[in-house]
Amino acid sequence: MKINLLEPRVLCLLLISTLTVMSNATIAPALPGLAHEFSGAPSADLLVKMLLPIPALFVVIFAPLLGWTADKFGRRNQIIIATLVFAIAGAAGAQLQGLEAIIISRAILGICVAGLMTAITALITDYFSGQQRSQFMGLQQAFSNIGGILFIVSAGYLASINARLPFYIYAVAILLAPLIFLSIRDKKLTSQQMNHEHADTNTSWQRPLFGCSLLLFSHLIIFYILPTQIPFFMADIGITDPSKSGLAIAMGTLTAAITSVFFGKLVAKIQSYGVALIGFIAMSVGMFVFSQATSFSLVILGCGLMGVCMGLVMPNFMVKGMELVPSNKRGLASGVLTSSIFIGQFASPFVTSALISRLGYSDFYLVAGVFTFVLALISVTTQRNQ
């Protein structure tokens, strides 16, 4: 059965999913302007750079806890509270006077993202099963990527007017509050299901969940070179136009959005291990393309292949990680998966920068290509046995 995109709860969950990509990247175009505005403040250069990763750090810290609260107190209440605070904390950066205060608001924003991601993933698993769940996870990934493109483009335009204006983009979350109130409901278990959940001591779901989390973490370590390393790599090979690095990153996001739409159909035809194999092989080939790249066209090709991996691997391991988890543990499980994603994002620039400084770009991409190919083999081996 196909998912009806116009069904209120479906549309609401997909629109809320776009908020989760706003936490980091939305203010990126504003950073140079903020650095100029606060140039006289102590440690301004460091504090301005910290504005981007701070939300991810707090997602990592709070996602498991807020996954537990989603199980304990309900998904709907958590989504409502997190959405309202998200809008306030995000937009506050436009008015706050000190960098320290803006950093605190960004930390609160990260906590809200953790609350949203864990509750949404748990609710999707509650609402949908089987083919529909795979289809929805693919659509969720597509909406997140399209939302990311729209927010970044809007932020770039607003930042050209005033560095504080991109913060107001977060306020659009408040527009979703009425739709959440009207369409989102927690799915109640029957008494038989509740008795089964309380009596169930089976922990066989923990190992697959850990495996999926580890693979997601490894995937993000490599994928996050797209926004953090590709612009520097392009400059290294003589492509110095900033607009071209923006186009290259956008290509990765675009192909991720397009590919994820077909995720559900691919799972039905070649199963989840086949999807993981295609995704990781695409990224591996992309790494080998980068290792030989001397032109903009090859960089675009490599970024597109990375996007194919993102569009398939992210929903694949989110679905696999959640499918064996009992319903009263789904919030906690989504918290673990969410933390693994953001730990990968946070650690990626440190790991990849250290390797690039030691190996150089070409050899680094060759190593990354081999590593990603190994991830493909591990994915097939582990998922075929589940």
N, C-alpha and C positions, 0 to 999 in steps of 0.2 A: 504494500500500500504506500502510495506517494504521500509525502508531507505537504500539507496545505500551508503555503507561506502566508496566506491571509488570515489564518486562524489566529485569534488574538494572543494566545499564550506562546505560540510558535514565533510570531513576529516580535513579541516582547522579549523573549529570551535571546533572539538573534540580535536585536538592537542593543540590549544590555551588553552582549558579548563585545560589541564594538568599543565599549568604554574601557575594557581591560587593556587595549593597546594604546590608550591615550596617556597612560601614566608616565612613561618615559619620554617618548619621542616628540610629543606635541610641542614642548617648549624648546626643542633643539635649535630651531632657527633663531630663537631669541637670545641664545647664550652670548654671542658677541656683543649685542646691545646691552645685556645685563652686566657683562664684564666691564664695559665702558662706564655704565651708570655707577657702579660700585667700585670704580678703580681706586678711589682714595681710602677704602675701608681696609682694615688689617686682614691679611690672608684672603683677599677678595678673589684672586685667581683660583685658588684651591676650592673655596666655598662655591663659586659659580659652577665649576666643573662637577662638584658633588651634587648639584641639583638634579642631574640626570639619573645617576644610579641609586640615589637614596630610596625612591619608591620600591625598586626591585629588592633592595636589601630588607626592607620591612615586610615585603611579601614573603620572602624566604623565612623570616622569623615567625610571622604570625599565621601563615597558611595552615599548618597542622592544627593549631589551636582553634582557628575559626572554622576549620573542617569539623572539629569535634563539636563546636557550638551549633553548627548547622544541623548535625545529627540530634543534638540534645534539645534545642529550642525551636527548630523549624527553619526551613530554607527561606520561606516567604518573608518572615520578619527580618531575617538577616539581609536579604536583598534590598528591602525597603530602606532600612537604616543605612546600609552601606552606600546606596545610591544617593540619598540626601546629603550625607556627610561628604561623599566624593565631590558633589557639585560645589559645596561650600568651601571645603579645604582646597580644591583645585583652583577655584576662581580667586581665593584669598590672596594668592601671589601677586595679583594685579594691584592690590592696595597696600599690602604690608610694606613697612618702611625699611626693615633691616634684613640682611641676608640670613641671619640666624632664624628669624621668624619665618621666612620663606622656606627654609630647610625643614623646620618643624611641620609646616603645612604640607610639605611634600612627603614627609614620613607618615602623616595621618592619611594622605592620599594612598600611599602604598598599603596601609592596613585595610583601607576600604577595598582596594583591588583584590587583596587576599580574601576578604569576605565575599566579594562578588564571585570570583572565580570558583571558589570551593562550593558555594551554595548553588551556583548555576550548573556546574558539572554534575553535582549530586542530583539536582532536580531533573536534568536531562535524562540521567540514568533511571530515575523514578518513572518518568513519563513514557520513555520509549524503550524498546527492546529489539534485539535482532537486527534485521535489515534497516528498520526505521532509525534505530540508534546510530548506526554507521552513517546513514544518509544525513541525519541531523548534525552529527559531529563534523562532517565535511562542509555542510552549509555554514556552520558556526565559524569554521576556519576561514571560509571565503568571506563572510561578513567582516570578520576581524581584520583581514588584510585590506579589503576595500575601504573599511573605515579608517585604517591606518593611512592609506594614500590620501583620502579626503582631508583628514585632520592635518597631515603634514603640509599639504598644499595650502590649506587655509591659514595655518600657522605661519608659513613663509610669507604669505601676503600681509598678514597682520603685523608680523615682526618688522616688515619694511616700513610700516607707519610708526609703530611704537613697540619697544621691546616688552612692555607689560601686557599688551593686548592679547597675545596667544593664551594667557592664563584664563581668559574669559571663555575659551572654548570648552573648558571643563564644565561650565555652568549649563551646557545643553543637557546634561544628565537629569536636571530637574524636570525637563519636559517628559521624561519617561515615567515619572512617579505616578501620574494618574493611570497609565496603562498597566503598571505593576499592580496597583491596588485592585484594578478591575479584573485582570486576567490571570494572575499567578495565584495558585493555591497549592498547599502542601498535599501530597498524595498520602492518604491514610491507609495504613495496613489493616487487613482483616484480623480478627482475633486469632485465627488459625496461624496467620503469618507472624503475628507478634509472638505467639507462643513458640513458634519454630525459631524465630530470631533469638529469643532469650535462652532457648535451650541449646542453640547451636554453639558448639565449642570448636568447630572445625576451623583450623587456621591455614588450610591449604591455599587460600587466596593471598597470603602474605608474600610468598616467594615470587609468584608472577607479578605482583604489584611492585616489589622491589626491583625485579628485572626490567619492567617497563620504565620505572623511574630512572634507573641507571642508563638505559638506552636514550631516554629523552634528554638527560643531562649531557651525555656524550654528543648527541646530535646538536644541541644548542651551543656547545663549545665550538663546534666547527661552523655552524650556520651563522653565528653572530659575528663572524669576520666580515659579513656583508656590510653592516653599518660601521663597524669599528676599524677595519683594516683596508677595505677596498679603496677608499679615497686616497690613502697613503700609497697603496700599491700602484694605483693609476698614475699618481704623481711621479713615482719611481721609474715608470716606464715611459714617461714623457707626456702623459695626458694630464695637463694642469688645469683645464677648464672645470670649475666647480659644478657647472650645470650638467656636465657629462657624468660626473660621479653620482649626482642626484638621479639621473636617468638610469644608470646602472643599478642602483639600489632599488629604484622603482620597478625595474624589470623583474627583479627577484620577487618583490611583493606581488606584482601582477600575475606572474606565472604560478605563484603559490595559491592565489585566489582562484584562478581558473582551474588548476589541477584539483584542488580540494572539492570543487563542485562534483567531480566524477568519482570521489573517494568511495561512496556507498556502492556504486555500480561495480567498481573494481573489486571490492571486498567480496561481493556476491559471486564474481566470476573466478577470481584467483586466490581468494581467502586472504587473511590478514598477513600471513608470512610472505605471500607473493607481492603484496602491496609494499611491505617493508623492504623487500629485495629490490624492487624497481626504484623506490625512493632513494635508498642508500647508494645504489649503483649510479643513479643520475647525479648525485652529489659527488661521488668518486670521480666520475668522468669530468664533472665541472672543475674539480681540483686539478686534474691533469691538463685541462684546457688553460687554466690560470697559469700553470707552471710554464707553459709555452707562449703565453699571450704577449704580444708586442703591439697590438692594435686595439682600438675601441670595440670593434666588432667581436673580437674574441672575448673581451671582458664581458660584453653584453651576453654572449652565449653562455659563458660560465655562470653568470648571475642568474640567468634563466633556468639553468639546470639545478642550481641551488634552490630556487623557488619551487621547482617540481618536487624536490625532496621534502621541503617544508610542508607543502600542501598535502602530501601523503603520509609522512611519518608522524606529524603532530596528532592528527585525529586518530591515526591507527593505534598508537600506544595509549592514548587516552581511553579509547574504547576497550582495548585489551586489558588495561590496568583496572578498569572498573567492572568488567563483566562478571568476574567471579566473586566480587565482594558482596557480602550480605547487606541488605538495604539499610540496616541500622549502623553500618560502618562506611557508607558511601561518602559522607562528608569528610570523614577523616582520610579516606583513600584519596579523594580529590585534593585534599590539602597536601598530602605527600607528593602527588604528581605535580601540583602547582609549584611547590617548593623546588622540586628537581629542575623544572623549567627555568625558574628565575635564578637558581644557583648557577646553572649553566650560562645564563646571560651575564651574570655578575662576574663569574670567573673567566669567561672567554677572553676579554682583552688582556688580562694578566698572563694567562697561559700562552696565548698566541703571540703576544708581543715578545715574550721571553724567547720563544722558539724562533721567531723571525729574526731577532737580533743575533741569534746564534747561527742559524742556517742560511739566512737570506730568503727572499720571497720564493724563488723558483724551487729550491729544495724543500722549503716548508710546505708548499702546495703538493709536492710529490709525497711527502710523509703523510699529509692530511688525506690525500687520495687513497693511500694504502690503508690508513686507519679506518676510513669510511667504508672501504671494501670489506675489511674485517668485521665491522659493525653489521654489514649486510649478511655475512655468513652466520654471525652469532644470532641475528634476528630470525633467520630461517630455521636454524637448529633448535632454538628455544621455543619458538611459536608453533612449530609443527608438533611438538610434544605436549602442547597444552590442550 
